[in-house]
Amino acid sequence: MVLALGPQRVSLMRGGGGGGGRLPNVASLVGFGDSITAGQVASDAAHQWLNIVATALGAGTPLNQGIPGTVLQNSNDSGGSPRANNGRDRYVADLLGANQREMAIIAYGFNDARYTGAPTTFNLAQYAMDYREILTGLIAGGYAANRICVVSPYYITDTGLATGSAGFTGQSRAVFLQFVAAAAAVAKEFGTYYVDAYAAMLAAGGDSLISGDNIHPTDAGHAVIAAAVRAATQQSTDVPSGLFTSDSFTDPDGTIITNHTGEKGASWLSQSGYTPATPNGIKNGRMWSPTATGVYRVAADGVGISSADYYVEAVLTRVSVLAGDNVGIIGRAQTAANTLYFARYNDTVGGWQLFKTVGGTSTPLGSTIVDTFAAAAQKTLRLTMQGTSISVQVGGATIISVTDNAITTAGRPGCRFGFAQSDTTGIHIESLKAALL
């Protein structure tokens, strides 16, 4: 039996942050974004959403660092270079030092989501990665997570998606919404405040809130955005209490995986039975494999694994489509034998699979679940092992569930790459964690 799996929302992992409360009153704030943050098309300053929010929060006149036409990511566009004044390159100068305020409101992604001119270099994965870098830098620079607010890409009309300047044409709503989901996931990852401006505008009238240029909100649109921002809630990072492994692959490009250590219990060893000629590497905060035998387990140093009942979860990023690629995660991997469970996406069959490997012999468990995994997309894959119940989740939905008693001891979590990639092709692993059930 082959089942179809629908689109998945993006889910990323990091740590730190709380949950609850609405946007607090602050003495000062800075806005960071594009032309809509800058207030373009609003009838006057009093009708710009950032000014409305600042007044409501008692922050006085905000520092407005919105620059029309800009994007967040510093990826190469169709001309082979990052776009001018991109957020990743200017956030330090614009939001820190003399420009630091009590709260930063970041409203980026609208133009990133619209851009179609260079999909292999300028895409969703790069947007999420650079957003993470900005938030990491702001927190290191002195902003608390509860003094940062992430605003999703705004609502856009169908005509606005289809038309625009060079490179900003022909986007689908489905891909645009992936950027909305990515902004939400990054806010949750870091425990910041989050505003779903897209949903708020859609609920309040959608197209009726957009001016004749099919891009910029009217005064009514600015008012809806401002109300949504004022009602923002702080996101909970939901760090599992039983977390024993966590790795976001933060290391310089070119670092080999056996020289890298993750945030928690994640120094990496080649799994028994696999001898890759060249070890897996790190590029852009993701792990990739130059060989078809890139199977690694974590040592779980200093934290131990007290039970065989745990899950392994990874965010997979499809950097580019690579025919034949197959990438996944492993659990209960034994340290002295090629024995483990693994779940993967297999490009050859176009879907998700679950296997057990015992003494080097692999056997499928359950059926292949068909799913599209497009270039620049991200999927969250989880392998859950609880007693003899072994299951696979993608995007939070259980897609494979079997009973199997072949491997009952805890072993180790890890990753499995079964096809030779480059650092710019195939499915890479963005982050990996494991937690007791």
C-alpha positions as CSV (number, residue, x, y, z in Angstrom):
1,M,0.0,0.0,0.0
2,V,1.3,3.5,-0.9
3,L,-0.2,6.5,0.8
4,A,0.0,10.2,-0.1
5,L,1.2,12.7,2.5
6,G,0.1,16.4,2.3
7,P,2.2,19.5,2.7
8,Q,4.0,19.9,6.0
9,R,4.6,23.1,8.0
10,V,8.2,24.0,8.8
11,S,9.4,23.2,12.3
12,L,12.8,24.1,13.5
13,M,14.7,23.5,16.8
14,R,16.9,25.5,19.1
15,G,16.4,26.5,22.7
16,G,15.7,29.1,25.4
17,G,12.5,31.2,25.9
18,G,9.3,31.2,27.7
19,G,5.7,31.5,26.6
20,G,2.6,33.5,27.3
21,G,2.1,37.2,27.7
22,R,1.1,39.9,25.2
23,L,3.6,42.5,23.9
24,P,4.7,44.6,26.9
25,N,4.9,48.4,27.2
26,V,8.4,49.6,26.5
27,A,10.3,52.8,26.6
28,S,11.7,52.5,23.1
29,L,11.6,50.3,20.0
30,V,13.1,49.8,16.6
31,G,11.4,48.4,13.5
32,F,13.4,46.4,11.0
33,G,12.1,45.4,7.6
34,D,11.2,46.5,4.1
35,S,8.9,49.2,2.5
36,I,5.9,48.2,4.5
37,T,7.8,48.7,7.7
38,A,9.1,52.0,6.3
39,G,5.4,53.0,5.9
40,Q,5.2,53.3,2.1
41,V,1.7,54.1,0.7
42,A,0.3,55.0,4.2
43,S,-1.4,58.4,4.0
44,D,0.8,59.9,6.7
45,A,3.1,58.9,9.6
46,A,0.2,58.5,12.1
47,H,-1.2,55.7,9.9
48,Q,2.0,53.7,9.6
49,W,1.7,50.4,11.6
50,L,5.0,50.8,13.4
51,N,4.1,54.3,14.7
52,I,0.7,53.1,15.8
53,V,2.3,50.2,17.8
54,A,5.0,52.5,19.3
55,T,2.3,54.9,20.5
56,A,0.2,52.1,22.0
57,L,3.2,50.7,23.9
58,G,4.4,54.0,25.2
59,A,7.6,53.9,23.2
60,G,7.4,57.4,21.7
61,T,8.8,57.8,18.2
62,P,10.2,54.5,17.0
63,L,13.5,54.1,15.2
64,N,12.3,53.0,11.8
65,Q,15.0,50.9,10.0
66,G,12.7,49.8,7.2
67,I,14.3,50.1,3.7
68,P,12.0,49.7,0.7
69,G,12.7,46.8,-1.7
70,T,15.0,44.9,0.7
71,V,15.0,41.2,1.7
72,L,16.3,39.5,4.9
73,Q,18.7,36.9,3.4
74,N,22.1,37.8,1.9
75,S,21.8,35.0,-0.6
76,N,23.0,35.5,-4.2
77,D,20.2,36.6,-6.5
78,S,20.1,36.1,-10.3
79,G,22.9,38.5,-10.7
80,G,25.2,36.4,-8.6
81,S,25.4,38.7,-5.5
82,P,23.4,39.4,-2.4
83,R,20.8,42.1,-2.7
84,A,21.7,45.5,-1.4
85,N,20.8,46.4,2.2
86,N,19.7,42.9,3.0
87,G,18.7,42.4,6.6
88,R,21.4,39.8,7.5
89,D,24.2,42.2,6.4
90,R,22.8,45.3,8.1
91,Y,21.2,44.1,11.4
92,V,24.3,44.7,13.5
93,A,24.6,48.3,12.4
94,D,20.8,49.0,12.4
95,L,19.7,47.2,15.6
96,L,22.8,47.1,17.9
97,G,25.2,49.6,19.4
98,A,23.9,53.2,19.2
99,N,20.7,51.9,17.5
100,Q,19.8,49.4,20.1
101,R,16.4,49.9,21.7
102,E,14.4,48.2,24.4
103,M,12.5,46.2,21.8
104,A,13.1,45.1,18.2
105,I,10.3,44.3,15.9
106,I,11.4,42.4,12.8
107,A,9.1,42.3,9.8
108,Y,11.0,40.6,7.1
109,G,10.2,37.9,4.5
110,F,7.6,39.5,2.3
111,N,10.1,40.2,-0.5
112,D,12.1,37.0,0.2
113,A,8.9,35.0,-0.3
114,R,8.1,36.9,-3.6
115,Y,11.5,36.4,-5.1
116,T,11.7,33.7,-7.8
117,G,14.8,34.7,-9.7
118,A,17.4,32.3,-8.3
119,P,15.7,29.4,-6.5
120,T,18.9,27.3,-6.0
121,T,20.7,30.1,-4.1
122,F,17.9,32.4,-2.9
123,N,15.2,30.3,-1.2
124,L,13.3,29.3,2.0
125,A,16.2,27.4,3.6
126,Q,18.6,30.4,3.3
127,Y,15.9,32.7,4.7
128,A,15.4,30.6,7.8
129,M,19.2,30.2,8.3
130,D,19.8,33.9,8.0
131,Y,16.9,34.7,10.3
132,R,18.5,32.4,12.9
133,E,21.8,34.2,12.6
134,I,20.1,37.6,13.1
135,L,18.2,36.4,16.2
136,T,21.3,34.7,17.6
137,G,23.2,37.9,17.1
138,L,20.5,40.1,18.7
139,I,20.3,37.9,21.8
140,A,24.1,37.8,22.1
141,G,24.1,41.6,21.7
142,G,21.7,42.2,24.7
143,Y,18.1,41.7,23.5
144,A,16.2,39.3,25.6
145,A,13.9,36.9,23.7
146,N,10.9,38.6,25.2
147,R,12.1,41.9,23.7
148,I,12.1,40.7,20.2
149,C,9.0,40.4,18.0
150,V,8.9,38.5,14.7
151,V,6.2,39.6,12.2
152,S,5.4,37.1,9.4
153,P,5.2,38.1,5.8
154,Y,2.1,40.2,5.1
155,Y,-0.9,39.2,3.1
156,I,-0.5,39.6,-0.7
157,T,-3.0,39.5,-3.6
158,D,-2.9,36.9,-6.4
159,T,-1.9,39.7,-8.8
160,G,0.8,40.8,-6.4
161,L,2.2,37.2,-6.5
162,A,2.1,37.0,-10.2
163,T,3.5,40.3,-11.2
164,G,6.3,42.6,-10.1
165,S,9.8,43.9,-10.9
166,A,12.5,41.6,-12.4
167,G,12.7,38.4,-10.3
168,F,9.6,39.2,-8.2
169,T,7.1,37.5,-10.5
170,G,5.3,34.1,-10.7
171,Q,5.4,33.0,-7.1
172,S,2.8,30.5,-5.9
173,R,0.7,31.1,-2.8
174,A,1.8,27.7,-1.5
175,V,5.5,28.7,-1.5
176,F,4.7,32.1,-0.1
177,L,3.0,30.5,2.8
178,Q,6.1,28.4,3.5
179,F,7.8,31.6,4.4
180,V,5.0,32.5,6.7
181,A,5.5,29.1,8.4
182,A,9.3,29.6,8.6
183,A,8.9,32.9,10.4
184,A,6.6,31.3,12.9
185,A,9.0,28.4,13.4
186,V,12.0,30.7,14.0
187,A,10.1,32.7,16.5
188,K,9.1,29.5,18.3
189,E,12.7,28.2,18.1
190,F,14.1,31.3,19.9
191,G,11.1,32.0,22.2
192,T,10.4,35.5,20.8
193,Y,7.1,37.2,20.3
194,Y,5.3,36.3,17.0
195,V,2.7,38.0,14.9
196,D,0.9,36.2,12.0
197,A,0.3,39.3,10.0
198,Y,-0.8,37.2,7.0
199,A,-3.6,35.5,8.8
200,A,-4.7,38.7,10.5
201,M,-5.0,40.5,7.2
202,L,-6.7,37.6,5.5
203,A,-9.3,37.4,8.2
204,A,-9.9,41.2,8.1
205,G,-10.5,41.5,4.4
206,G,-7.5,40.3,2.5
207,D,-7.4,42.0,-0.9
208,S,-9.5,44.9,0.4
209,L,-6.6,45.9,2.6
210,I,-4.1,46.2,-0.2
211,S,-3.5,49.3,-2.3
212,G,-3.8,49.5,-6.1
213,D,-0.1,48.4,-6.6
214,N,-1.1,44.9,-5.2
215,I,1.8,45.1,-2.7
216,H,1.4,47.7,0.0
217,P,-1.3,47.9,2.6
218,T,-3.7,50.8,2.8
219,D,-4.3,52.7,6.0
220,A,-6.8,50.1,6.9
221,G,-4.2,47.4,6.3
222,H,-1.7,49.2,8.5
223,A,-4.3,49.4,11.2
224,V,-4.9,45.6,11.0
225,I,-1.1,44.9,11.1
226,A,-0.7,47.2,14.1
227,A,-3.5,45.5,16.0
228,A,-2.0,42.1,15.3
229,V,1.4,43.2,16.6
230,R,-0.1,44.7,19.7
231,A,-1.7,41.3,20.4
232,A,1.4,39.3,19.7
233,T,2.2,36.4,22.1
234,Q,5.5,35.1,23.2
235,Q,6.3,31.7,21.8
236,S,7.2,28.7,23.9
237,T,10.2,26.7,22.7
238,D,8.9,23.5,24.2
239,V,12.3,22.1,25.1
240,P,11.6,18.4,26.0
241,S,12.3,17.6,29.7
242,G,14.1,14.4,28.6
243,L,16.3,16.0,26.0
244,F,19.7,14.2,25.9
245,T,21.0,15.2,22.4
246,S,20.8,18.5,20.6
247,D,22.8,19.7,17.7
248,S,22.2,22.7,15.4
249,F,25.5,22.2,13.5
250,T,26.9,25.6,14.4
251,D,30.5,25.4,13.1
252,P,32.5,27.0,10.3
253,D,31.9,25.7,6.8
254,G,34.2,22.7,6.0
255,T,34.3,21.4,9.6
256,I,34.1,17.6,9.5
257,I,31.5,16.0,11.7
258,T,33.9,14.0,13.8
259,N,35.6,17.3,14.8
260,H,32.3,18.9,15.7
261,T,30.4,18.8,19.0
262,G,26.8,19.9,19.3
263,E,25.1,21.7,22.1
264,K,24.2,18.6,24.2
265,G,25.5,15.1,24.1
266,A,26.4,15.3,20.4
267,S,30.0,14.3,19.6
268,W,29.8,12.2,16.5
269,L,31.2,8.7,15.7
270,S,31.0,6.5,12.6
271,Q,28.4,3.8,13.1
272,S,29.6,0.3,13.2
273,G,29.6,-1.3,9.8
274,Y,30.2,2.0,7.9
275,T,33.6,3.4,6.9
276,P,33.1,6.5,4.8
277,A,36.2,7.4,2.9
278,T,35.5,11.1,3.5
279,P,33.6,12.1,6.7
280,N,30.4,14.1,6.6
281,G,30.9,17.8,6.7
282,I,29.1,21.1,7.8
283,K,28.0,23.8,5.4
284,N,25.7,26.7,6.2
285,G,24.9,25.2,9.6
286,R,23.8,21.9,8.1
287,M,25.4,18.4,7.9
288,W,25.9,16.8,4.5
289,S,27.6,13.6,3.2
290,P,30.2,13.2,0.4
291,T,29.7,9.4,0.4
292,A,26.9,6.9,0.3
293,T,28.0,5.5,3.7
294,G,27.7,8.6,5.9
295,V,26.1,6.9,8.9
296,Y,27.0,8.5,12.3
297,R,25.8,8.0,15.8
298,V,26.2,10.5,18.7
299,A,28.1,9.5,21.8
300,A,25.6,11.2,24.2
301,D,28.7,12.2,26.2
302,G,28.1,12.9,29.9
303,V,24.3,12.6,29.7
304,G,23.7,8.9,29.0
305,I,20.5,7.3,27.8
306,S,18.5,5.8,30.6
307,S,15.9,4.1,28.5
308,A,15.3,2.7,25.0
309,D,12.1,4.7,24.8
310,Y,13.0,7.9,23.1
311,Y,12.6,9.8,19.8
312,V,15.1,11.2,17.3
313,E,14.0,14.3,15.4
314,A,15.8,16.2,12.6
315,V,15.0,19.1,10.3
316,L,15.8,18.1,6.7
317,T,16.5,20.8,4.2
318,R,16.4,20.0,0.5
319,V,19.2,22.3,-0.7
320,S,18.6,21.0,-4.3
321,V,17.0,18.0,-6.0
322,L,19.6,15.3,-6.3
323,A,18.2,12.2,-8.1
324,G,18.7,9.1,-5.9
325,D,19.3,10.9,-2.7
326,N,18.2,9.3,0.6
327,V,18.7,10.9,4.0
328,G,17.3,10.1,7.4
329,I,17.8,9.5,11.1
330,I,18.7,6.4,13.2
331,G,17.8,5.2,16.7
332,R,18.8,2.4,19.0
333,A,22.0,2.2,17.0
334,Q,24.3,-0.3,18.7
335,T,27.9,0.6,19.4
336,A,29.4,-2.7,18.5
337,A,27.2,-3.9,15.7
338,N,25.5,-2.6,12.6
339,T,22.1,-2.8,14.2
340,L,19.6,0.1,14.3
341,Y,16.2,1.5,13.2
342,F,16.2,4.2,10.6
343,A,13.6,6.4,8.9
344,R,14.5,8.3,5.7
345,Y,13.3,10.2,2.7
346,N,14.2,8.2,-0.4
347,D,14.2,10.2,-3.6
348,T,14.2,7.1,-5.8
349,V,10.7,6.1,-4.6
350,G,9.6,9.6,-3.7
351,G,8.6,9.0,-0.2
352,W,9.3,8.2,3.5
353,Q,10.4,4.8,4.7
354,L,11.1,2.9,7.9
355,F,13.7,0.1,8.2
356,K,15.4,-2.1,10.8
357,T,19.0,-3.1,10.3
358,V,20.1,-6.2,12.2
359,G,23.7,-7.4,11.9
360,G,24.0,-5.4,8.6
361,T,20.8,-6.7,7.0
362,S,18.1,-4.1,6.4
363,T,14.4,-5.0,6.3
364,P,11.6,-2.5,5.5
365,L,8.9,-2.0,8.1
366,G,5.5,-0.7,6.9
367,S,4.8,0.9,3.5
368,T,6.5,3.7,1.6
369,I,4.5,7.0,2.2
370,V,4.7,9.1,-0.9
371,D,5.5,12.8,-0.4
372,T,6.9,15.6,-2.5
373,F,10.1,17.1,-1.2
374,A,10.8,20.1,-3.4
375,A,14.0,22.1,-3.6
376,A,14.4,24.7,-0.8
377,A,11.7,23.0,1.3
378,Q,12.2,21.8,4.9
379,K,10.6,18.7,6.6
380,T,10.7,17.7,10.2
381,L,11.3,14.0,10.5
382,R,10.9,12.0,13.8
383,L,11.6,8.4,14.6
384,T,9.8,7.3,17.8
385,M,10.7,4.1,19.6
386,Q,8.6,3.1,22.6
387,G,8.9,-0.6,23.6
388,T,8.0,-2.6,20.5
389,S,6.1,0.3,19.0
390,I,8.2,2.0,16.3
391,S,6.7,4.9,14.3
392,V,7.6,7.7,12.0
393,Q,6.3,11.3,12.1
394,V,6.7,14.0,9.4
395,G,5.6,17.5,10.3
396,G,4.0,16.1,13.5
397,A,1.7,13.6,11.7
398,T,2.3,9.9,12.3
399,I,2.7,8.3,8.8
400,I,4.1,4.8,9.6
401,S,3.5,2.8,12.8
402,V,4.6,-0.9,13.3
403,T,5.3,-3.3,16.1
404,D,8.8,-4.8,16.1
405,N,10.9,-6.4,18.8
406,A,14.2,-6.9,16.9
407,I,16.1,-4.1,18.8
408,T,15.2,-3.5,22.4
409,T,18.3,-1.8,23.9
410,A,18.9,1.9,24.0
411,G,21.8,2.3,21.6
412,R,22.4,5.7,20.2
413,P,20.6,8.3,18.0
414,G,22.2,9.6,14.8
415,C,21.9,10.2,11.1
416,R,22.0,8.1,7.9
417,F,23.1,9.4,4.5
418,G,22.8,6.8,1.8
419,F,23.9,8.8,-1.3
420,A,26.9,10.9,-2.2
421,Q,26.1,14.6,-2.2
422,S,28.0,17.9,-2.5
423,D,27.8,20.7,0.0
424,T,25.3,22.4,-2.4
425,T,23.2,19.5,-3.5
426,G,20.8,17.1,-2.0
427,I,19.0,16.8,1.4
428,H,21.1,18.1,4.3
429,I,20.3,17.9,8.0
430,E,19.6,21.3,9.6
431,S,19.3,20.2,13.2
432,L,19.0,17.0,15.3
433,K,17.7,16.3,18.8
434,A,16.7,13.2,20.8
435,A,14.6,13.0,24.0
436,L,13.3,10.4,26.3
437,L,9.6,9.6,26.1
